[in-house]
């Protein structure tokens, strides 16, 4: 079915409508470019997708916004003139509990619990949770103050240093190191001994200074829906259920795409399909220098994240975010490799969002919905994901028995479902990463892949290229960057022709 696409010339074609794709498409259309946005799924959003079923509205994966204020979506919504539709939930200055954390100390059988507001001026509840001495508390305050006030130049220098190596030079408690290891897993889906210290510190600074754990009324998919609507309002064409089979490259320049078997022409192509799927599958080795193609193939994917969706027959908790970990449950590279070799841990870290405590309309008045998960490999075919779901279940059964007793039905998903709804798996063990490329040493800062490809007119958007920070924020930032680049390019082309 051609829908007349092959006869239509566009200024730009965007492949995929994850946050980077939909942002770049909407901003470009607002600035007057003729843009086609092609999405293989039935609706826009990519990994940032929200569904509505049986009276519940929920994100497919546990997700939170960092930073809460000053994030990329605030910029995009303001630029599009729809700031009043952003629908941000939670006030980062509120003193109400926003996070309930469970932690088990080494040598102890039981987990301790504490609840914190988003803006926690007094770290005493954390210290009590960890059970550390007054001297260890003082050293912890010293480190956290150092991180909070570290200037950009110093942070940038740490892009080439792992968080493990950075902390190894500090006199801190094992409990604080364990928290940093947990944070590297839960916030960046990386092991502490590979994650870039610079990247993790940037995110910690954003949490400390601008809040963490935010969400939106209607879920993150609400953001995709509004931006996609504005894209169409400004003349953009959104085609869903349509797969881009190939990016056309002629004489070293992007020339459009092959969409469901039909060529569609444009001098600019923006790919939100993932850096490696774009280079390896959509373009192909023959259009790149061997050194570039091989380097892209060696980039390391981030980890995946499972999803355990719990639908409750009554309201149980008033806290928006639930977290549980111990010093045995966070993964470094060694623990990760042990899992990959078939060694299933007895316990796992748990990160969960209670969607109706962000948005009261996300569940029926007398019910509740919790989206929980834990880290896992990005391989869509990895063994052991079912066992991880069982471990998450067990953590809820033992640590939140009041929640467990209220569950009326459950859903489970993992890296296979991530790959099916977002990026294709084009290399062994990849495709189900919950964000994109790993934010590790060698892939951050100056080593982060550029949004501009070596092919004239081909750009990448998403968390794989250009920007820094956590998931959706990073992806949307890349979309802003690319929209600026192609707008300038388009205007220069028009001026040259006229």
Secondary structure in CASP SS format (residue, H / E / C, confidence):
PFRMAT SS
TARGET T0000
AUTHOR 0000-0000-0000
METHOD secondary structure of the structure
MODEL  1
X C 1.00
X C 1.00
X C 1.00
X C 1.00
X H 1.00
X H 1.00
X H 1.00
X C 1.00
X E 1.00
X E 1.00
X C 1.00
X E 1.00
X E 1.00
X E 1.00
X E 1.00
X C 1.00
X C 1.00
X C 1.00
X H 1.00
X H 1.00
X H 1.00
X H 1.00
X H 1.00
X H 1.00
X H 1.00
X H 1.00
X H 1.00
X H 1.00
X H 1.00
X H 1.00
X C 1.00
X C 1.00
X C 1.00
X C 1.00
X E 1.00
X E 1.00
X E 1.00
X E 1.00
X E 1.00
X C 1.00
X C 1.00
X C 1.00
X C 1.00
X C 1.00
X C 1.00
X C 1.00
X C 1.00
X C 1.00
X C 1.00
X E 1.00
X E 1.00
X E 1.00
X E 1.00
X C 1.00
X C 1.00
X E 1.00
X E 1.00
X E 1.00
X E 1.00
X C 1.00
X C 1.00
X C 1.00
X C 1.00
X C 1.00
X E 1.00
X C 1.00
X C 1.00
X C 1.00
X C 1.00
X C 1.00
X C 1.00
X H 1.00
X H 1.00
X H 1.00
X H 1.00
X H 1.00
X H 1.00
X H 1.00
X H 1.00
X H 1.00
X C 1.00
X C 1.00
X H 1.00
X H 1.00
X H 1.00
X C 1.00
X C 1.00
X E 1.00
X E 1.00
X C 1.00
X C 1.00
X C 1.00
X C 1.00
X C 1.00
X C 1.00
X C 1.00
X C 1.00
X C 1.00
X E 1.00
X E 1.00
X E 1.00
X E 1.00
X E 1.00
X E 1.00
X C 1.00
X C 1.00
X C 1.00
X C 1.00
X C 1.00
X C 1.00
X C 1.00
X E 1.00
X E 1.00
X E 1.00
X E 1.00
X E 1.00
X C 1.00
X C 1.00
X C 1.00
X C 1.00
X C 1.00
X C 1.00
X C 1.00
X H 1.00
X H 1.00
X H 1.00
X H 1.00
X H 1.00
X H 1.00
X H 1.00
X C 1.00
X C 1.00
X C 1.00
X H 1.00
X H 1.00
X H 1.00
X H 1.00
X H 1.00
X H 1.00
X H 1.00
X H 1.00
X H 1.00
X H 1.00
X H 1.00
X H 1.00
X H 1.00
X H 1.00
X H 1.00
X H 1.00
X C 1.00
X C 1.00
X H 1.00
X H 1.00
X H 1.00
X H 1.00
X H 1.00
X H 1.00
X H 1.00
X H 1.00
X H 1.00
X C 1.00
X E 1.00
X H 1.00
X H 1.00
X H 1.00
X H 1.00
X H 1.00
X H 1.00
X C 1.00
X C 1.00
X C 1.00
X C 1.00
X C 1.00
X H 1.00
X H 1.00
X H 1.00
X H 1.00
X H 1.00
X H 1.00
X H 1.00
X H 1.00
X H 1.00
X H 1.00
X H 1.00
X H 1.00
X H 1.00
X H 1.00
X H 1.00
X C 1.00
X C 1.00
X C 1.00
X C 1.00
X C 1.00
X C 1.00
X E 1.00
X E 1.00
X H 1.00
X H 1.00
X H 1.00
X H 1.00
X H 1.00
X H 1.00
X H 1.00
X H 1.00
X H 1.00
X H 1.00
X H 1.00
X H 1.00
X H 1.00
X H 1.00
X C 1.00
X C 1.00
X C 1.00
X E 1.00
X E 1.00
X E 1.00
X C 1.00
X C 1.00
X C 1.00
X H 1.00
X H 1.00
X H 1.00
X H 1.00
X H 1.00
X H 1.00
X H 1.00
X H 1.00
X H 1.00
X H 1.00
X H 1.00
X H 1.00
X H 1.00
X H 1.00
X C 1.00
X C 1.00
X C 1.00
X E 1.00
X E 1.00
X E 1.00
X E 1.00
X C 1.00
X C 1.00
X C 1.00
X E 1.00
X E 1.00
X E 1.00
X E 1.00
X E 1.00
X E 1.00
X E 1.00
X C 1.00
X C 1.00
X E 1.00
X E 1.00
X E 1.00
X E 1.00
X E 1.00
X E 1.00
X E 1.00
X C 1.00
X C 1.00
X E 1.00
X E 1.00
X E 1.00
X E 1.00
X E 1.00
X C 1.00
X C 1.00
X E 1.00
X E 1.00
X E 1.00
X C 1.00
X C 1.00
X C 1.00
X H 1.00
X H 1.00
X H 1.00
X H 1.00
X H 1.00
X H 1.00
X H 1.00
X H 1.00
X H 1.00
X C 1.00
X H 1.00
X H 1.00
X H 1.00
X C 1.00
X C 1.00
X H 1.00
X H 1.00
X H 1.00
X H 1.00
X H 1.00
X H 1.00
X H 1.00
X H 1.00
X C 1.00
X C 1.00
X C 1.00
X E 1.00
X C 1.00
X C 1.00
X E 1.00
X E 1.00
X C 1.00
X E 1.00
X E 1.00
X E 1.00
X E 1.00
X E 1.00
X E 1.00
X C 1.00
X C 1.00
X C 1.00
X C 1.00
X C 1.00
X C 1.00
X C 1.00
X C 1.00
X E 1.00
X E 1.00
X E 1.00
X E 1.00
X E 1.00
X E 1.00
X C 1.00
X C 1.00
X C 1.00
X C 1.00
X C 1.00
X C 1.00
X H 1.00
X H 1.00
X H 1.00
X H 1.00
X H 1.00
X H 1.00
X H 1.00
X H 1.00
X C 1.00
X C 1.00
X C 1.00
X C 1.00
X C 1.00
X C 1.00
X C 1.00
X C 1.00
X C 1.00
X E 1.00
X E 1.00
X E 1.00
X E 1.00
X E 1.00
X H 1.00
X H 1.00
X H 1.00
X H 1.00
X C 1.00
X H 1.00
X H 1.00
X H 1.00
X C 1.00
X C 1.00
X C 1.00
X C 1.00
X C 1.00
X E 1.00
X E 1.00
X E 1.00
X E 1.00
X E 1.00
X E 1.00
X C 1.00
X E 1.00
X E 1.00
X C 1.00
X C 1.00
X C 1.00
X C 1.00
X C 1.00
X C 1.00
X C 1.00
X C 1.00
X H 1.00
X H 1.00
X H 1.00
X H 1.00
X H 1.00
X H 1.00
X H 1.00
X H 1.00
X H 1.00
X H 1.00
X H 1.00
X H 1.00
X H 1.00
X H 1.00
X H 1.00
X C 1.00
X H 1.00
X H 1.00
X H 1.00
X H 1.00
X C 1.00
X C 1.00
X E 1.00
X E 1.00
X E 1.00
X E 1.00
X E 1.00
X E 1.00
X E 1.00
X C 1.00
X H 1.00
X H 1.00
X H 1.00
X H 1.00
X H 1.00
X H 1.00
X H 1.00
X C 1.00
X C 1.00
X C 1.00
X C 1.00
X C 1.00
X C 1.00
X C 1.00
X C 1.00
X C 1.00
X C 1.00
X C 1.00
X C 1.00
X C 1.00
X C 1.00
X C 1.00
X E 1.00
X C 1.00
X C 1.00
X E 1.00
X C 1.00
X C 1.00
X C 1.00
X C 1.00
X H 1.00
X H 1.00
X H 1.00
X C 1.00
X C 1.00
X C 1.00
X C 1.00
X E 1.00
X C 1.00
X C 1.00
X C 1.00
X E 1.00
X C 1.00
X E 1.00
X E 1.00
X E 1.00
X C 1.00
X C 1.00
X C 1.00
X C 1.00
X C 1.00
X C 1.00
X C 1.00
X C 1.00
X C 1.00
X C 1.00
X H 1.00
X H 1.00
X H 1.00
X H 1.00
X H 1.00
X H 1.00
X H 1.00
X H 1.00
X H 1.00
X H 1.00
X H 1.00
X H 1.00
X H 1.00
X H 1.00
X H 1.00
X H 1.00
X H 1.00
X H 1.00
X H 1.00
X H 1.00
X H 1.00
X H 1.00
X H 1.00
X H 1.00
X H 1.00
X H 1.00
X H 1.00
X C 1.00
END
